[in-house]
Amino acid sequence: MCLAIPGRIVALDSDARNQAVVEVVGVRRKVDLGLLQEESIRPGDWVLIHVGFAMSKISEADAADQIRTLALLGESEAAIEEVRGYGLEDEKHSNNERGAGP
Amino acid sequence: MRYVDEFRQPELIAKAGEEIRRLADPLRHYRIMEVCGGHTHAIYRFGLKDLLPSNVELIHGPGCPVCVLPMGRIDDGLSVTANPDFIFAAFGDMMRVPGTHGSPLEYKARGMDVRIVYSPSDALKLARRNPEKHVMFFAIGFETTAPSTALTILRAELEGVRNFSVFCNHVTIIPAIRAILDSPDMRLDGFVGPGHVSTVIGCRPYEWIAKREHKPVVVSGFEPLDILQSIVMLLRQLRNGEAKVENQYKRVVPWDGNRAALRAMAEVFELRPYFEWRGLGFISQSALKIRPAYARWDAEQRFTVPGVRVTDPKAAQCGEVLKGVLKPSQCKLFGRECTPETPIGALMVSSEGSCAAHYNYQHHKPVTIANAVAL
């Protein structure tokens, strides 16, 4: 819950307001951009994600730092698990719902 | 040697250690509190204490939301979803936290529909997908997660989702710091400020600590070098007789915080008159509740909640540890009755709690920067 996970914006969602597809170490998931309304976000930008919501825009170098911090803290796997858990976000691939359970 | 490469710029880490020793007055004892549980975890994980001279002591603060949640709140939340038409949804961190009659996972084993979600918006989606059920999201966290809960409630309103509610346990960090500073047995020299909470609230809310309490605050990142640099900045202020708020984590934390996040929180939440913290007791205006305008999505306003109060066992000295009066290992129960497997006190409950971190890292010491630099 307290992890800050860096992700790169791959595409802004044209259907849903304030949604974007991000890539986090090879995993693609939708995240919510509702808390970055005051920033202009474009594909290629890096953001820090908390509990499925992009919370701040960061530089690519800072994203690399953050990825290393997670690795150093032994929390890379927890971060990937969390991002995979955002499976419910993806309405088009709805069979993920059960996978999010314990 | 391999560990050396894993840390960024080990020579800078060694330098920061030297600078700390240079700045620390040998005739003085420094007590610095890191407020955030993430910092506590990092400090233990990297063995940063080994790099500090013995007169620079780190005190582990209240910033672990799972740890400070009173057991009665868990009982209350689980009592709402005892009905088979309900789904209890919460972050994974909550699942093993014991209530009086077991953790959410144990309730699941007994038949309750309990789901791990990684985002509050996923709990809302669960509600949309299960229109015949009511999904209650058990919300925890400081200002890092509260804005996401707020936006999710706003979205539930916008989409007219009625079978969804939030059992709100969000807390705010500033009143907890104030309670610690007001405590008569407290003696602290400065604060390593929380990194991600400050992404939302910015640095201004700490200014009273500098101005009124004359104690320096440095908002810090989470890498070993970040934390050591923050300690250098604190010691420098203390040596110069200064007390101001500085931002070591500028690359992520804007001075004014995230305005969209603060707006969402202000729209949906108001302050509770008081709220109980495990280990610290009741603290006034220290937690958020859902405004009456959004009562439809507030589990506490919508359903009957018993209001269970469970007092922590007297033998557990969590409060003293939280305030830095005792070290984790000085508590009578530490490592005996109270362990991460069978937590009695709040601080043993989550890996970010200071007692659990101390327990996990004190015996089998992992890679520490001190030994990496020494190699």
Interface residues (C-beta under 8 A of the other chain):
Chain A: M1 C2 A4 D32 G34 L35 L36 Q37 E38 L48 H50 V51 G52 F53 M55 S56 I58 S59 D62 D65 R68 T69 L72 L73 G74 E82 V83 G85 Y86 L88 E89 E91 S94 E97 A100 G101 P102
Chain B: E6 F7 R8 G37 G38 H41 A42 R45 F46 P65 F91 G92 D93 M95 L105 K108 V114 R115 I116 V117 Y118 S119 P120 S121 D122 K125 L126 R129 I140 G141 T144 T145 P147 S148 L151 R155 G195 H196 T199 V200 G221 F222 E223 P224 R251 V252 P254 N258 R259 A260 A261 A264 E352
